[in-house]
Amino acid sequence: MKKTKGFCFRYALILGLFISILLLNGCYTIGSGPMIPPVKHHYELKILNMDNEPIEGATVTYTIMEEGYSFYEEREPNIISNSLVTDSDGIIRDSIWVIGWRWNNQFKESNFSCTVSKTGYYNRGTWMDSDYGSRWDSLAVVKETVVLIRPIDYLERDFALELSENSLQSEILSLIDLIKLEGLIANTSLSLNSIKLNPFKENVYLQIKFSNNDRYNSIQLNKYEIGKIMFDEVVRKILNPLNDYISESESFFGYDLTVIGHTKNFLQTLEPSQPIEYRFLIPKTVVKDYKNQDLTGQQLLDNSIILMDNERIDLKLQ
């Protein structure tokens, strides 16, 4: 009997010592479940311009947040909200402590979201998370690069140099601001380095390129029907600003509004979409008459040159 009591005492002593070690090392907390020691998730954001040069002095307003909580935790999530200015390398860095709880092998993660701003550039946001190779590796760094765009980046380089200190440049830049900041054309992007003077036959046109982000089903719509949509959704919406901002310039005869549309056979899920280029070459005088309600949309098209993948076509709106 004494031998049994001695064995039980030694067994309890060893068990108690083992539990104490676990508690001291942070491997277990009573009533809470398994725990991995806290680690840091590191984030690095680099800001560049269109020439891949670092932008110093850009303001990054960001939030880093822990995620993946369980109802066992009696604490608020760890959140960092801050604003930093990029250094000479265009970089800001920050880190967050993540408590390493684990339930059913679901590890804690974190995420970083931000808005980047700099005078003379359009604001831009980004998002990244901690899903790198080893989520519990304190040495791992999540990196992201953001390119900030200026209004002048939408002008073709040589054209921008020609327009330096020219009144037409400020008028075009104001037009770009209107398109970008007011979201003038839905689901359509203004193409970088695309605005320039473009000769066609005996006249010179101001070319502006757009890319429509929608994908049209080639089973339901042919290329001519997609062209009519591009006219309604893109070209028609840009005519009024063009007429208001730059129609008085004597540098060009009309507008070369180039829109890239995309078509795809939706039954072929693995088949990539195919781009189609539509060019609407419209004299300035025709646009003025249209905006003064002296011409219908069809008459505007009839008095313009329309190219589809460099082939001249007619478009009938009805």
N, C-alpha and C positions, 0 to 999 in steps of 0.2 A: 504493500500500500504506500509506504513511504517512497519507494522507488518510483511508483506511478506519479505521485504528487511532485516529486523532483523533476521528472521528465516534463510534466505539464508546465511547471514553472519555467523551466528552461525554454520550452517551446513558445510560451507566451512572451518571454523576454526577447527572444529572437524576432518574433513577429512584430512586437512593438518597436524594436530597433529598426526593422526594415521599413515600417510605415513612417517612422520619424525621418528616415533618410529621404523617402519619397517626398514628404511634405517640405523638407528643407530645400530640396533640389527643384521644387516647383513642378514635379511630374504628376502630382495628383492633389486635388483639393476635395475635401469631404463634401459630398452632396452635389458636386459640380461635374464630375466626370473627367476623362482624360484631358491633358493639357500639354501643349508643346510650348517651350519657352518663347517669350516675345521676340520678334525680329523686326528689322527695319526694311521697308520697301523704299527703294530710291528711285527718283524720277529726274530726268534731264530733258529739257526742251531747248531746241536750237531754232533761232529765227533768222531766215535768210531773205535776200531780195531775189529778183528774177535772174540776176547774174551769179547766183550762188555765193554772194558775199554776205558776211554776217551783219546784222543790223544791231548796232549798239543803241541802248536807250529805249527799246521797245518795252511797253508796260504789259506784263502778263498778270492778269487777275485770275486766280485759280482756287480750286477746292480739291483737297485730297481726302478721301473717305474710306474708312474701313467698311467691309461688307461681309455678309455671311454669318449673321448672328443666330444664336439659339435662345430659346426661352429660359435656359438655365443661367444666363448671365445677368447679373444684377449691376449693370453699369451702362452708361451712355456710350454710343459708338465714338471712336476716336476720329475727329474731323479737324482738318487744318484749312482755314480760309485765309488767303494772304494775297499780296500784290508785290511783285518784284520787278526790277528793271534789268534788262539783259546787259551783260558785260561786253567787253570789247570783242569777244568771240561770238556774241549773239546768244549767249546761253544763260538760263536760270536753272537752279537745282534746288530740290527739297526732298525730304524723306518723311515717312510716317511709321510709327510703331504699330505693329499688328500683333494682337494677342493670339497665340496659336492654339485656340481650342479646336477639337476635332471630334466630330460625331458622324458615325457611319462613313468615315473616310472623306468627309466634305471639309476641305481646308478653307481657311479664311483667305480672302483676297482684299485688294484695295483698288481704287480707281482715281484717276486724275482728270479733271475737266477744266478748261480755261478759255478765256477770251484774250486775244493779243491785239494791242492797239499801238499805233505810232502816227504822229502827225504827218499828213501827206500820203498815208496808205489806207486802204480799206481794212476794217477790222476783220479778224478771222478767228474762229474757234477750233479747238481740237479736243480729243478725248483719248486716253490710253488706260490700260489696266495692268495688273501685276502678274498676268499669266505668262511669265517667263519660265524658262526651263525648270528651275527649282524654286517653287514659291517661298520656300523657307531659307533661301540662300541670301544672307544679309549683304553679300558682295555684289549681287546681281543689280543692274541698273536698267530701268525701262527708259528707252530713248525715243524721241519723236522730233521731226523737223517740220516747221511751218514756213511756207513761203508767203510773204506779204506782197500785195500787188498795189501799184500806184495807178491812177487814171492813165498816165502817159504810157504805161506798159501795154495798153491795148492798141497803140499806134505802131505801125511798122517802123523799125529803127531809123532808116534813112529818111522816111517821111517826117518823123518827129524832129530830126535835125534840120530839115528844110523849113519846118514850121516854127523853129525856135524864135521866140519873141514876136511871132506873127499873131494877129488877132484871130485868125481862123483856128489856131491851136486852142486858145482859151474857149472858143465857142464849141469845138469838138469835145474838149474835156468836160465842159458843162453838160453836154449831151450824154457823155459817158456816166457822169454822176447821176443824172436822171435815170438812166437805164439800170444802174447798179443799186443805188440807194432806195429807189422807190419800187423796185421789182416790177418794172414796166412790162416785161414779157415773161409770163409764167412758163416754167419747165424749159427754158431756153437760156443758153449761156452765150455771152459775148466772147468771141475768140480773141486770145491774146495775140499781139503783134499783127493784127489783121487789117487795121484801118490804114488806107493809103489811096493815092490817086492811081487809077487804073485806066489806061487807054483801051478803047474798044472801037474798032472801025475808025471813024473820023472824029470821034469825040472822046472827052476825058470824063470819067465817072469817079465819084468818091466811093470806094469799096468798103463795106462793113460786113464782116462775117459773123454768123451765128451758128450754134449747134443746138438743135432741138433734142431734148433728153428723152422723149417718148419713143416707144417702139410700136410700129403699126403692123397689123397682121396682114401679110401679103395675100392670104386667102380671101380676105374681105375687101381689101383696098388695093387698087393698082397704083402705079407710080403717079399717074395724072391726078387721081383723087387725093393722094398724099400731098401733091403739089398745091392743090386748092386749100388743104388744111394749113400748109406752111404760109400761104398768102394770108389767110384769115387770122391765124394765131400769132404770126411774127411780123410779116411785112406791113399789114394794115395798121398794126399798133404802133409802128415806128414812124409812120409817115407824118403824123402831126408834129412830133418833136423835131423831126428833120426840117420841116417847113418853118417851124418857129425859131430854131437855133441857127441854122447854117444856110438857109436858102438864098441869102443875099450875096454869098461869096461868088466871085467871078472866076475862081480857080477851077471850076469843074462845071460840066454840062448837066449832069444828073447823078443819080444814086445807083450804085451797083450793090444791091442787097442780096448777099449770098447766104443761103440757109442749108445746112446739112441736116437732112432727115434720115430716118432709119426704118427699114422694113425687115420683117422676119416671118417665116412660116411657123406659126405657133404650134403646129402639130409636130414639128421637128425640134424637140426640146434641146437637143445638143447642137443644133445648127446656129452659128453666130448670126447676128443681125448684119444687114448690108447697108452701107451708107449710100445716100442719093444726094447729089449736089444740085440745088435749084438756084439759079441766078435771075434776079428781077432787075433789069436795067431800065430805070424810069427817069425820064427827063424832069428837071425841077419844075418846069412850067406845067407839066401834066399833074404833078403832085399838088401844085398850088390850085389848079382848076378843080381837082378832086376835093381838096379841103374847103374850097369855096362852094362846094356842092354844085359845080357846073358839069361834073362828070360822075358817072356811076362807077362802081368798082370794076364792072366788066369793061367799060370804056377806058379806064385807066390801064387795064391789062392789054387791051387791044392797041393802045398807043405806046406800049413798052416792048422791050425785047426780053423774052423768057427763054432761058436755057435749062435743060435738064441733062446733067452729066455731059455738058458741052454740045448738046444737040438742041437746036431751036425747036420750040413747041408752041402751041396755042393752049390756053387754059380757058375753059368755059365754066363760069361759076354755077350755072343752073344745069 
